[in-house]
Amino acid sequence: MARSDGADGRFSYEGLDRIIHEKARLSVLTSLVAHPKGLPFPDLKRLCGLTDGNLSRHLAVLSEADLVSIEKGQAHNRPQTLCHLTQAGRTRFLEYLAVLEQVVRDAAKAAERMPDGSLNTKTA
């Protein structure tokens, strides 16, 4: 599992992949997982709210890690860059989401506790 069961490191989540766990790259991967056929660069840029340079740099990091593939080609007699989530990228992204879900569960459980350690029985 991604976290330690002991008291030390209890909330240490090794499965929060540092490559994925960055706002812009998380946006890119979320966009691509929602579009299995891939996305043209301008559409991905728009969905993620990034500039050309920012998106290019994050795609380079994701491509180097084999999380995305980038295909350069032509569409309607114009150059087109198409971005796809690789199978390895999909697997790593889903593993990352599972760890993130555990973080949310653990945080919610910890937040239910009162400062004295007792459970808060007054939930809204």
C-alpha positions as CSV (number, residue, x, y, z in Angstrom):
1,M,0.0,0.0,0.0
2,A,1.1,3.6,-0.5
3,R,1.1,4.5,3.2
4,S,2.7,3.2,6.3
5,D,0.5,1.5,8.9
6,G,2.7,2.5,11.8
7,A,2.5,5.7,13.7
8,D,5.6,7.1,12.1
9,G,5.0,8.0,8.5
10,R,1.3,7.3,8.9
11,F,0.4,10.0,6.5
12,S,3.4,9.5,4.1
13,Y,1.9,8.6,0.7
14,E,4.8,7.3,-1.4
15,G,2.3,6.5,-4.2
16,L,1.7,10.2,-4.9
17,D,3.9,10.1,-8.0
18,R,6.0,13.4,-8.1
19,I,5.7,13.6,-11.9
20,I,1.9,13.4,-11.8
21,H,1.4,15.3,-8.5
22,E,1.9,18.8,-10.1
23,K,-1.1,20.9,-10.9
24,A,-0.4,21.4,-14.6
25,R,0.6,17.8,-15.3
26,L,-2.4,16.5,-13.3
27,S,-4.5,18.7,-15.5
28,V,-2.9,17.3,-18.7
29,L,-3.3,13.7,-17.6
30,T,-6.9,14.3,-16.5
31,S,-7.7,15.8,-19.8
32,L,-6.1,13.0,-21.7
33,V,-7.8,10.2,-19.7
34,A,-11.1,11.9,-20.5
35,H,-10.2,11.8,-24.2
36,P,-8.9,8.3,-25.0
37,K,-8.5,9.2,-28.7
38,G,-6.1,12.0,-27.8
39,L,-6.2,15.7,-28.1
40,P,-4.7,18.2,-30.4
41,F,-2.2,20.5,-28.7
42,P,-4.5,23.7,-28.9
43,D,-7.4,21.8,-27.3
44,L,-5.3,20.5,-24.5
45,K,-3.8,23.9,-23.9
46,R,-7.3,25.4,-23.6
47,L,-8.6,22.6,-21.3
48,C,-5.6,23.0,-19.0
49,G,-5.4,26.8,-19.1
50,L,-1.7,26.7,-20.0
51,T,0.5,28.7,-22.4
52,D,2.2,27.1,-25.4
53,G,5.5,27.1,-23.5
54,N,4.1,25.7,-20.3
55,L,2.3,22.9,-22.0
56,S,5.3,22.0,-24.1
57,R,7.5,21.7,-21.1
58,H,5.0,19.6,-19.1
59,L,4.4,17.4,-22.1
60,A,8.2,16.9,-22.4
61,V,8.3,15.7,-18.8
62,L,5.3,13.4,-19.2
63,S,6.7,12.1,-22.5
64,E,10.1,11.4,-21.0
65,A,8.4,9.4,-18.2
66,D,6.4,7.4,-20.9
67,L,3.1,8.8,-19.6
68,V,2.1,10.5,-22.8
69,S,2.9,10.2,-26.5
70,I,3.2,13.1,-28.9
71,E,2.5,12.6,-32.6
72,K,3.3,15.3,-35.1
73,G,1.4,15.2,-38.3
74,Q,-0.9,17.1,-40.6
75,A,-4.6,17.8,-40.4
76,H,-6.4,19.8,-43.1
77,N,-3.0,20.7,-44.7
78,R,-1.8,22.2,-41.4
79,P,0.7,20.9,-38.9
80,Q,-0.9,19.2,-35.9
81,T,0.5,17.9,-32.7
82,L,-1.7,15.2,-31.2
83,C,-1.2,14.1,-27.5
84,H,-2.2,10.7,-26.2
85,L,-2.1,9.0,-22.8
86,T,0.0,5.9,-23.1
87,Q,-1.1,2.6,-21.6
88,A,1.7,3.0,-18.9
89,G,0.5,6.5,-18.3
90,R,-3.1,5.3,-17.8
91,T,-2.0,2.6,-15.4
92,R,0.2,5.0,-13.4
93,F,-2.5,7.7,-13.4
94,L,-5.1,5.2,-12.0
95,E,-2.6,4.0,-9.3
96,Y,-2.0,7.7,-8.4
97,L,-5.8,8.3,-8.1
98,A,-6.2,5.3,-5.8
99,V,-3.5,6.7,-3.5
100,L,-5.1,10.2,-3.7
101,E,-8.5,8.6,-2.7
102,Q,-6.8,7.1,0.4
103,V,-5.4,10.5,1.3
104,V,-8.9,12.0,1.1
105,R,-10.3,9.2,3.3
106,D,-7.5,9.5,5.8
107,A,-7.9,13.3,6.0
108,A,-11.6,13.1,6.4
109,K,-11.3,10.5,9.2
110,A,-8.6,12.6,10.9
111,A,-10.8,15.7,10.6
112,E,-13.7,14.0,12.3
113,R,-11.7,13.8,15.5
114,M,-12.0,16.6,18.0
115,P,-8.8,18.3,19.3
116,D,-8.9,16.1,22.4
117,G,-8.9,12.9,20.2
118,S,-12.6,12.0,20.6
119,L,-14.9,11.6,17.6
120,N,-17.1,14.4,16.5
121,T,-20.6,13.0,16.7
122,K,-22.2,16.2,15.4
123,T,-21.7,15.8,11.7
124,A,-23.4,18.3,9.4
